[in-house]
């Protein structure tokens, strides 16, 4: 029984990983669950065993990507000195962009999807990241923490665009 549960969790993870790749490469509207299934090396009906709709699959993929970013930032906040906080958050985001590029592309595309559940997932993710950064900046005594948080988030968005269109000079400090 435990093996079946473990296999099920692994399959679900494999499907989400495949969906992140497919959605990032082809876009949510053009992507199909058949493409996700093919990428995960399973049958399309097996995708629906875990996710009732393509939207549910996208929401799970967004949850994975936001969770990674939130957990990474929380670790930085716990370990960074006040003097190094902002620089270490920037470095951590750069690592996420490098190692999980498709998750960032997925988030970028999801910003434009009009389905309410997806917009809510995006609002919640941004809201939580903003709150983590703002609270950390306040506790670190960083002057004008609201403005610095906005600039940190804006810089991240600019880095996303620079990466997506292969224009690295936008990321120069």
Backbone as a chain_set.jsonl record, in Angstrom:
{"seq": "XXXXXXXXXXXXXXXXXXXXXXXXXXXXXXXXXXXXXXXXXXXXXXXXXXXXXXXXXXXXXXXXXXXXXXXXXXXXXXXXXXXXXXXXXXXXXXXXXXXXXXXXXXXXXXXXXXXXXXXXXXXXXXXXXXXXXXXXXXXXXXXXXXXXXXXXXXXXXXXXXXXXXXXXXXXXX", "coords": {"N": [[0.824, -1.197, 0.0], [1.89, 1.291, 0.839], [3.832, 1.575, -1.076], [2.271, 1.917, -3.386], [1.115, 4.403, -2.813], [3.392, 5.974, -2.745], [4.295, 5.698, -5.387], [2.152, 6.908, -6.666], [2.373, 9.57, -5.739], [4.862, 10.193, -6.865], [4.22, 9.946, -9.602], [2.332, 11.985, -9.873], [3.978, 14.184, -9.345], [5.738, 13.911, -11.507], [3.963, 14.425, -13.611], [3.255, 17.089, -13.09], [5.768, 18.304, -13.373], [6.237, 17.799, -16.098], [4.111, 19.242, -17.147], [4.813, 21.865, -16.438], [7.018, 22.237, -18.115], [5.823, 21.897, -20.69], [3.746, 23.843, -20.702], [5.318, 26.153, -20.358], [6.823, 26.121, -22.691], [4.964, 26.064, -24.845], [2.766, 27.56, -24.14], [-0.19, 28.08, -22.228], [-2.77, 27.984, -23.462], [-2.305, 26.806, -25.953], [-1.112, 24.43, -25.258], [-1.646, 20.938, -24.668], [-3.27, 18.337, -22.79], [-2.543, 15.929, -23.77], [0.018, 16.401, -24.799], [1.344, 16.913, -22.421], [1.075, 14.432, -21.176], [2.528, 12.835, -22.967], [5.093, 13.933, -22.61], [5.499, 13.213, -19.979], [5.611, 10.544, -20.23], [3.36, 8.877, -20.036], [-0.087, 7.774, -20.29], [-2.705, 9.804, -21.697], [-5.282, 9.612, -20.362], [-4.359, 8.94, -17.826], [-3.315, 11.301, -16.83], [-5.646, 12.662, -16.25], [-6.52, 11.217, -14.13], [-5.266, 12.318, -11.98], [-5.638, 15.07, -12.277], [-8.426, 16.925, -12.851], [-8.966, 18.789, -14.795], [-7.347, 20.794, -17.345], [-6.858, 23.307, -16.351], [-6.759, 22.801, -13.586], [-4.411, 21.381, -13.511], [-2.58, 23.367, -14.344], [-2.844, 25.102, -12.153], [-1.759, 23.505, -10.125], [0.859, 23.347, -11.055], [1.606, 26.039, -10.878], [1.449, 26.317, -8.119], [3.618, 24.736, -7.311], [5.75, 26.224, -8.438], [5.501, 28.774, -7.196], [5.746, 27.974, -4.52], [8.384, 27.056, -4.432], [9.798, 29.458, -4.84], [8.939, 30.998, -2.649], [9.723, 29.428, -0.428], [12.492, 29.435, -0.872], [13.109, 32.172, -0.596], [12.318, 32.544, 2.053], [14.254, 31.014, 3.375], [16.559, 32.507, 2.805], [15.932, 34.878, 4.135], [15.969, 33.995, 6.766], [18.676, 33.394, 7.102], [20.366, 35.439, 6.168], [22.392, 38.316, 6.819], [21.347, 41.572, 7.97], [22.655, 43.54, 6.434], [23.307, 42.2, 4.111], [20.981, 41.227, 3.115], [19.22, 42.127, 0.926], [20.926, 41.809, -1.31], [21.436, 39.061, -1.165], [18.865, 38.021, -1.522], [18.446, 38.818, -4.156], [20.46, 37.33, -5.425], [19.525, 34.758, -4.853], [17.125, 34.742, -6.303], [18.146, 34.964, -8.864], [19.384, 32.468, -9.033], [17.133, 30.814, -8.971], [15.957, 31.61, -11.364], [17.875, 30.675, -13.152], [18.037, 27.886, -12.623], [15.423, 26.995, -12.687], [14.026, 27.889, -14.923], [11.774, 27.428, -16.584], [9.687, 27.482, -14.771], [9.564, 30.162, -14.092], [8.949, 31.269, -16.596], [6.45, 30.098, -16.878], [5.028, 31.383, -14.81], [5.157, 34.002, -15.796], [3.618, 33.815, -18.167], [1.211, 33.099, -17.051], [0.326, 35.38, -15.854], [-1.185, 36.687, -17.691], [-3.415, 35.213, -18.2], [-6.872, 34.954, -18.103], [-8.674, 33.478, -16.544], [-10.36, 33.235, -13.5], [-9.508, 31.643, -11.279], [-6.835, 31.178, -11.867], [-5.817, 33.783, -12.001], [-6.207, 34.423, -9.32], [-4.442, 32.627, -8.074], [-2.039, 33.67, -9.008], [-2.146, 36.276, -7.909], [-2.095, 35.613, -5.189], [0.432, 34.358, -4.97], [2.24, 36.445, -5.717], [1.504, 38.271, -3.745], [2.287, 36.949, -1.383], [5.079, 36.666, -1.745], [5.764, 39.384, -1.878], [5.033, 40.168, 0.715], [6.804, 38.675, 2.315], [9.295, 39.763, 1.532], [8.918, 42.504, 2.091], [8.426, 42.48, 4.894], [10.847, 41.397, 5.765], [12.655, 43.373, 4.901], [11.762, 45.493, 6.477], [12.293, 44.501, 9.076], [15.031, 44.306, 8.896], [15.758, 46.879, 8.964], [15.982, 48.384, 6.685], [15.996, 51.352, 4.892], [13.01, 53.04, 3.794], [11.247, 50.736, 3.249], [8.928, 49.889, 1.819], [9.147, 51.099, -0.706], [11.609, 50.017, -1.508], [10.952, 47.33, -1.583], [9.074, 47.324, -3.666], [10.781, 48.091, -5.759], [12.555, 45.931, -5.736], [10.82, 43.823, -6.523], [10.026, 44.834, -9.008], [12.469, 44.871, -10.352], [12.938, 42.14, -10.48], [10.849, 41.393, -12.214], [11.671, 42.749, -14.512], [14.053, 41.394, -14.991], [12.967, 38.909, -15.611], [11.692, 39.471, -18.054], [13.921, 40.249, -19.57], [15.314, 37.821, -19.646], [13.443, 36.179, -20.953], [13.313, 37.296, -23.512], [15.882, 37.202, -24.335], [17.727, 39.376, -23.762], [20.163, 40.348, -22.26], [21.378, 42.713, -21.352], [19.449, 44.212, -20.088], [19.492, 43.272, -17.547], [21.711, 44.225, -16.323], [23.547, 45.529, -13.588]], "CA": [[0.0, 0.0, 0.0], [2.766, 2.452, 0.901], [4.49, 1.684, -2.377], [1.3, 2.501, -4.307], [0.996, 5.823, -2.481], [4.645, 6.6, -3.169], [4.266, 5.718, -6.847], [1.154, 7.906, -7.026], [2.97, 10.888, -5.495], [5.89, 10.375, -7.889], [3.561, 10.161, -10.897], [1.756, 13.333, -9.808], [5.118, 15.09, -9.481], [6.198, 13.804, -12.899], [2.984, 15.095, -14.462], [3.403, 18.531, -12.87], [7.034, 18.707, -14.012], [6.008, 17.791, -17.545], [3.199, 20.348, -17.452], [5.591, 23.102, -16.364], [7.794, 22.319, -19.356], [4.948, 22.062, -21.85], [3.103, 25.162, -20.623], [6.343, 27.183, -20.568], [7.273, 26.075, -24.086], [3.921, 26.283, -25.858], [1.69, 28.402, -23.632], [-1.315, 27.354, -21.621], [-3.884, 27.766, -24.376], [-1.899, 25.893, -27.033], [-0.706, 23.142, -24.686], [-2.711, 19.955, -24.464], [-2.942, 17.308, -21.798], [-1.86, 14.859, -24.509], [1.435, 16.769, -24.826], [1.848, 16.71, -21.057], [1.167, 12.981, -20.982], [3.658, 12.353, -23.762], [6.324, 14.387, -21.947], [5.629, 12.461, -18.724], [5.691, 9.125, -20.607], [2.169, 8.186, -19.535], [-1.235, 7.971, -21.171], [-3.488, 11.004, -21.388], [-6.264, 9.37, -19.293], [-3.686, 8.89, -16.526], [-3.227, 12.694, -16.379], [-6.946, 13.019, -15.677], [-6.664, 10.517, -12.846], [-4.725, 13.223, -10.974], [-6.09, 16.445, -12.5], [-9.7, 16.833, -13.562], [-8.956, 19.714, -15.932], [-6.057, 21.412, -17.652], [-6.713, 24.42, -15.409], [-6.312, 22.234, -12.297], [-2.992, 21.044, -13.704], [-1.837, 24.63, -14.311], [-2.843, 25.588, -10.764], [-0.781, 22.697, -9.387], [2.185, 23.771, -11.527], [1.862, 27.345, -10.267], [1.71, 26.088, -6.696], [5.003, 24.259, -7.213], [6.694, 27.304, -8.733], [5.44, 29.771, -6.123], [6.286, 27.377, -3.287], [9.847, 27.048, -4.534], [10.284, 30.811, -4.644], [8.624, 31.409, -1.277], [10.612, 28.688, 0.486], [13.854, 29.927, -1.086], [13.217, 33.497, 0.011], [12.245, 32.385, 3.51], [15.561, 30.546, 3.825], [17.473, 33.648, 2.748], [15.552, 35.799, 5.213], [16.428, 33.402, 8.035], [20.126, 33.251, 7.213], [21.141, 36.603, 5.701], [22.562, 39.459, 7.711], [20.599, 42.728, 7.452], [23.447, 44.241, 5.426], [23.397, 41.38, 2.903], [19.656, 40.671, 2.815], [18.742, 42.4, -0.426], [21.842, 41.181, -2.27], [21.246, 37.604, -1.143], [17.575, 37.741, -2.162], [18.669, 38.949, -5.604], [21.236, 36.153, -5.838], [18.632, 33.589, -4.794], [16.206, 34.818, -7.438], [18.931, 34.635, -10.06], [19.547, 31.006, -9.045], [15.842, 30.237, -9.367], [15.804, 31.857, -12.806], [18.802, 29.816, -13.882], [17.771, 26.459, -12.416], [13.992, 26.676, -12.858], [13.588, 28.888, -15.899], [10.421, 27.15, -17.059], [8.724, 27.916, -13.748], [9.447, 31.611, -14.235], [8.188, 31.491, -17.828], [5.073, 29.71, -16.565], [4.427, 32.48, -14.051], [5.007, 35.151, -16.694], [2.473, 33.574, -19.038], [-0.01, 33.009, -16.243], [-0.118, 36.736, -15.52], [-2.096, 37.183, -18.722], [-4.556, 34.308, -18.331], [-7.991, 35.649, -17.477], [-9.495, 32.645, -15.673], [-10.308, 33.778, -12.143], [-8.707, 30.797, -10.377], [-5.43, 31.382, -12.2], [-5.494, 35.125, -11.523], [-6.133, 34.371, -7.853], [-3.173, 31.962, -7.737], [-0.963, 34.63, -9.265], [-2.228, 37.326, -6.882], [-1.646, 35.05, -3.917], [1.871, 34.15, -5.034], [2.899, 37.753, -5.648], [1.221, 38.86, -2.438], [3.109, 36.297, -0.367], [6.474, 37.064, -1.968], [5.867, 40.784, -1.471], [4.967, 40.251, 2.173], [8.061, 38.144, 2.85], [10.36, 40.736, 1.273], [8.627, 43.732, 2.835], [8.647, 42.227, 6.325], [12.291, 41.216, 5.967], [13.284, 44.686, 4.77], [11.416, 46.27, 7.68], [13.025, 43.958, 10.223], [16.459, 44.568, 8.691], [15.99, 48.308, 9.092], [16.269, 48.972, 5.377], [15.207, 52.579, 4.729], [11.936, 53.036, 2.791], [11.069, 49.325, 2.873], [7.876, 49.697, 0.81], [9.721, 51.447, -2.0], [12.662, 49.035, -1.837], [10.262, 46.083, -1.949], [8.534, 47.525, -5.005], [11.909, 48.071, -6.693], [13.034, 44.546, -5.792], [9.879, 43.065, -7.342], [10.096, 45.366, -10.376], [13.719, 44.391, -10.934], [12.709, 40.736, -10.801], [10.025, 41.33, -13.42], [12.522, 43.163, -15.632], [14.958, 40.261, -15.249], [12.169, 37.895, -16.3], [11.527, 39.899, -19.44], [15.243, 40.173, -20.201], [15.61, 36.413, -19.888], [12.5, 35.627, -21.928], [13.584, 37.79, -24.869], [17.329, 37.122, -24.544], [18.293, 40.717, -23.78], [20.831, 40.376, -20.954], [21.759, 44.052, -20.872], [18.403, 44.707, -19.184], [19.763, 42.793, -16.196], [22.956, 44.796, -15.802], [23.346, 46.295, -12.343]], "C": [[0.871, 1.266, 0.0], [3.473, 2.663, -0.434], [3.555, 2.311, -3.402], [1.154, 3.998, -4.068], [2.236, 6.57, -2.947], [4.693, 6.727, -4.69], [3.294, 6.793, -7.33], [1.694, 9.324, -6.847], [4.03, 11.183, -6.548], [5.276, 10.658, -9.256], [2.969, 11.566, -10.958], [2.861, 14.378, -10.006], [5.648, 15.084, -10.909], [5.257, 14.549, -13.845], [3.111, 16.609, -14.32], [4.684, 19.033, -13.526], [6.892, 18.774, -15.522], [5.114, 18.963, -17.947], [3.938, 21.688, -17.41], [6.377, 23.287, -17.649], [6.904, 22.637, -20.557], [4.283, 23.436, -21.838], [4.113, 26.276, -20.898], [6.758, 27.26, -22.036], [6.199, 26.485, -25.081], [2.808, 27.213, -25.41], [0.517, 27.556, -23.165], [-2.392, 27.022, -22.647], [-3.529, 26.803, -25.505], [-1.516, 24.512, -26.506], [-1.918, 22.23, -24.526], [-2.281, 18.962, -23.387], [-2.282, 16.115, -22.484], [-0.362, 15.145, -24.593], [2.071, 16.561, -23.445], [2.046, 15.222, -20.797], [2.361, 12.404, -21.738], [4.978, 12.719, -23.089], [6.574, 13.592, -20.661], [5.727, 10.952, -18.966], [4.571, 8.31, -19.967], [1.039, 8.396, -20.533], [-2.012, 9.215, -20.74], [-4.556, 10.733, -20.313], [-5.633, 9.33, -17.892], [-3.497, 10.304, -15.963], [-4.519, 13.07, -15.665], [-7.264, 12.246, -14.4], [-6.223, 11.438, -11.704], [-5.307, 14.634, -11.061], [-7.343, 16.414, -13.366], [-9.761, 17.72, -14.797], [-7.536, 20.214, -16.182], [-5.811, 22.584, -16.702], [-6.235, 23.921, -14.041], [-4.835, 21.866, -12.366], [-2.132, 22.311, -13.68], [-1.766, 25.168, -12.886], [-1.845, 24.808, -9.91], [0.639, 23.089, -9.777], [2.555, 25.128, -10.928], [2.155, 27.202, -8.773], [3.149, 25.631, -6.47], [5.976, 25.42, -7.413], [6.667, 28.386, -7.651], [6.019, 29.223, -4.827], [7.804, 27.369, -3.295], [10.395, 28.445, -4.226], [10.084, 31.262, -3.194], [9.553, 30.72, -0.288], [12.058, 29.164, 0.345], [14.053, 31.28, -0.424], [13.163, 33.414, 1.534], [13.577, 31.906, 4.077], [16.586, 31.685, 3.831], [17.192, 34.598, 3.902], [16.056, 35.289, 6.562], [17.942, 33.475, 8.196], [20.934, 34.503, 6.884], [21.257, 37.665, 6.795], [21.755, 40.625, 7.138], [21.335, 43.461, 6.324], [23.459, 43.501, 4.081], [22.033, 40.894, 2.4], [19.236, 40.883, 1.363], [19.62, 41.722, -1.474], [21.644, 39.668, -2.314], [19.891, 37.196, -1.715], [17.706, 37.826, -3.683], [19.42, 37.726, -6.131], [20.366, 34.903, -5.862], [17.662, 33.587, -5.969], [16.929, 34.49, -8.741], [19.157, 33.126, -10.163], [18.251, 30.325, -9.481], [15.651, 30.416, -10.874], [16.686, 30.929, -13.632], [18.405, 28.344, -13.809], [16.336, 26.038, -12.681], [13.351, 27.681, -13.815], [12.151, 28.668, -16.349], [9.357, 27.558, -16.042], [8.511, 29.425, -13.823], [8.649, 31.948, -15.495], [6.714, 31.148, -17.627], [4.364, 30.83, -15.81], [4.193, 33.692, -14.954], [3.778, 34.985, -17.587], [1.166, 33.608, -18.257], [-0.53, 34.374, -15.823], [-1.167, 37.246, -16.5], [-3.333, 36.307, -18.9], [-5.703, 34.869, -17.506], [-8.885, 34.782, -16.583], [-9.281, 33.073, -14.224], [-9.43, 32.943, -11.212], [-7.212, 30.999, -10.625], [-4.987, 32.775, -11.757], [-5.342, 35.138, -10.004], [-4.842, 33.695, -7.401], [-1.994, 32.91, -7.941], [-0.966, 35.749, -8.232], [-1.692, 36.818, -5.557], [-0.137, 34.847, -3.885], [2.632, 35.462, -4.918], [2.71, 38.386, -4.273], [2.115, 38.259, -1.359], [4.585, 36.662, -0.517], [6.67, 38.506, -1.509], [5.893, 40.902, 0.049], [6.259, 39.749, 2.825], [9.171, 39.183, 2.718], [10.129, 41.998, 2.098], [8.901, 43.557, 4.325], [10.14, 42.084, 6.625], [13.022, 42.556, 5.87], [12.996, 45.551, 5.987], [12.249, 45.812, 8.869], [14.529, 44.207, 10.111], [16.784, 46.048, 8.823], [16.356, 48.978, 7.786], [15.386, 50.212, 5.212], [14.167, 52.436, 3.612], [11.609, 51.611, 2.323], [9.985, 49.084, 1.822], [8.414, 49.979, -0.584], [10.782, 50.437, -2.425], [12.048, 47.693, -2.231], [9.705, 46.195, -3.362], [9.655, 47.461, -6.043], [12.488, 46.666, -6.842], [12.133, 43.712, -6.707], [9.927, 43.524, -8.803], [11.367, 44.886, -11.077], [13.59, 42.917, -11.329], [11.885, 40.579, -12.072], [10.834, 41.722, -14.655], [13.512, 42.055, -15.995], [14.224, 39.146, -15.981], [12.031, 38.227, -17.778], [12.856, 39.776, -20.184], [15.602, 38.731, -20.549], [14.716, 35.845, -20.993], [12.815, 36.063, -23.351], [15.076, 37.819, -25.193], [17.958, 38.506, -24.742], [18.99, 40.973, -22.444], [21.201, 41.763, -20.455], [20.676, 44.688, -20.0], [18.659, 44.308, -17.734], [21.033, 43.382, -15.598], [22.671, 45.645, -14.591], [24.025, 47.623, -12.434]], "O": [[0.611, 2.2, -0.758], [3.683, 3.797, -0.863], [3.982, 3.143, -4.202], [1.077, 4.775, -5.02], [2.137, 7.674, -3.482], [5.095, 7.767, -5.212], [3.581, 7.506, -8.292], [1.492, 10.18, -7.708], [4.095, 12.296, -7.069], [5.763, 11.519, -9.988], [3.091, 12.254, -11.971], [2.684, 15.341, -10.752], [5.971, 16.138, -11.458], [5.707, 15.225, -14.771], [3.078, 17.332, -15.316], [4.679, 20.084, -14.168], [7.379, 19.712, -16.153], [5.344, 19.599, -18.975], [3.708, 22.549, -18.259], [6.399, 24.382, -18.212], [7.202, 23.538, -21.341], [4.261, 24.119, -22.862], [3.796, 27.239, -21.596], [7.014, 28.345, -22.557], [6.488, 27.179, -26.055], [1.983, 27.617, -26.229], [0.282, 26.455, -23.664], [-2.875, 25.89, -22.692], [-4.393, 26.054, -25.964], [-1.592, 23.528, -27.242], [-3.04, 22.676, -24.286], [-1.094, 18.779, -23.117], [-1.54, 15.368, -21.846], [0.447, 14.224, -24.471], [3.202, 16.087, -23.337], [3.073, 14.81, -20.257], [3.109, 11.585, -21.204], [5.884, 11.889, -23.013], [7.721, 13.331, -20.299], [5.904, 10.177, -18.026], [4.789, 7.221, -19.436], [1.201, 9.121, -21.514], [-1.978, 9.619, -19.578], [-4.722, 11.564, -19.421], [-6.289, 9.646, -16.899], [-3.517, 10.486, -14.746], [-4.498, 13.71, -14.614], [-8.192, 12.603, -13.674], [-6.745, 11.348, -10.593], [-5.454, 15.314, -10.045], [-7.309, 15.924, -14.494], [-10.512, 17.444, -15.733], [-6.65, 20.073, -15.339], [-4.674, 22.823, -16.295], [-5.393, 24.561, -13.411], [-4.101, 22.022, -11.39], [-1.069, 22.323, -13.059], [-0.713, 25.645, -12.464], [-1.162, 25.388, -9.066], [1.523, 23.155, -8.923], [3.697, 25.335, -10.518], [3.018, 27.897, -8.236], [3.814, 26.091, -5.542], [6.921, 25.578, -6.64], [7.724, 28.862, -7.237], [6.714, 29.943, -4.11], [8.437, 27.646, -2.276], [11.337, 28.593, -3.447], [10.987, 31.846, -2.595], [10.109, 31.37, 0.597], [12.77, 29.283, 1.343], [15.066, 31.503, 0.239], [13.884, 34.135, 2.224], [13.986, 32.349, 5.15], [17.384, 31.802, 4.76], [18.116, 35.066, 4.567], [16.514, 36.069, 7.396], [18.438, 33.604, 9.316], [22.09, 34.605, 7.295], [20.336, 37.873, 7.585], [21.504, 40.66, 5.933], [20.712, 43.941, 5.377], [23.607, 44.127, 3.031], [21.953, 40.224, 1.371], [18.93, 39.924, 0.655], [19.107, 41.127, -2.421], [21.681, 39.067, -3.387], [19.777, 36.135, -2.328], [17.145, 37.004, -4.408], [19.053, 37.16, -7.161], [20.459, 34.089, -6.781], [17.408, 32.539, -6.564], [16.38, 33.815, -9.612], [19.125, 32.568, -11.26], [18.273, 29.376, -10.265], [15.236, 29.489, -11.57], [16.277, 30.456, -14.693], [18.433, 27.639, -14.817], [16.062, 24.855, -12.878], [12.287, 28.238, -13.546], [11.39, 29.627, -16.481], [8.248, 27.938, -16.42], [7.393, 29.906, -13.637], [7.773, 32.812, -15.464], [5.835, 31.834, -18.149], [3.23, 31.183, -16.135], [3.144, 34.332, -14.877], [2.989, 35.917, -17.74], [0.145, 34.088, -18.751], [-1.702, 34.51, -15.472], [-1.949, 38.137, -16.169], [-4.214, 36.646, -19.691], [-5.522, 35.22, -16.34], [-9.776, 35.315, -15.923], [-8.145, 33.25, -13.783], [-8.673, 33.509, -10.423], [-6.419, 30.989, -9.684], [-3.901, 32.93, -11.199], [-4.447, 35.792, -9.47], [-4.213, 34.145, -6.443], [-1.066, 32.942, -7.133], [0.091, 36.134, -7.732], [-0.927, 37.506, -4.882], [0.504, 35.136, -2.875], [3.56, 35.58, -4.117], [3.641, 38.963, -3.71], [2.643, 38.984, -0.516], [5.262, 36.937, 0.473], [7.646, 38.809, -0.822], [6.693, 41.657, 0.602], [6.744, 40.348, 3.785], [9.898, 39.45, 3.675], [11.054, 42.501, 2.735], [9.543, 44.406, 4.942], [10.627, 42.599, 7.631], [13.91, 42.837, 6.675], [13.877, 46.259, 6.476], [12.837, 46.628, 9.579], [15.219, 44.307, 11.126], [17.953, 46.432, 8.797], [16.98, 50.039, 7.788], [14.168, 50.133, 5.373], [14.424, 51.781, 2.602], [11.687, 51.319, 1.13], [10.11, 48.163, 1.015], [8.18, 49.217, -1.522], [10.835, 50.05, -3.593], [12.565, 47.003, -3.109], [9.847, 45.272, -4.164], [9.491, 46.842, -7.094], [12.867, 46.258, -7.94], [12.625, 42.979, -7.565], [9.877, 42.704, -9.72], [11.338, 44.537, -12.257], [14.075, 42.502, -12.381], [12.187, 39.73, -12.911], [10.701, 41.108, -15.714], [13.774, 41.812, -17.173], [14.788, 38.508, -16.87], [12.228, 37.372, -18.641], [12.903, 39.258, -21.3], [16.134, 38.46, -21.625], [15.188, 35.115, -21.864], [12.613, 35.299, -24.294], [15.487, 38.392, -26.203], [18.623, 38.769, -25.744], [18.484, 41.713, -21.601], [21.325, 41.967, -19.248], [20.967, 45.617, -19.246], [18.121, 44.916, -16.808], [21.386, 43.055, -14.465], [21.69, 46.388, -14.551], [23.971, 48.41, -11.489]]}, "num_chains": 1, "name": "protein.A"}
